[in-house]
């Protein structure tokens, strides 16, 4: 079974807002526009078409070194 999470915050053009989670509670790193958007787990949950999902909130962006 794949665990998914809802992403809150970050760039407005980040289209995927429900993503798979490999380790619940671990930070997520999403590749986006030549860098990574970092999300941290919160204690909140969000209801949606896929049921109750843990909420991960954006906290920083890092660039990919060239």
Protein Blocks (a to p, Z undefined) as FASTA:
>chain_A
ZZddddeehjfklmblcdcdfbghiacdddeehiacdddddfbdcddfkopadddddfbd
cdddZZ
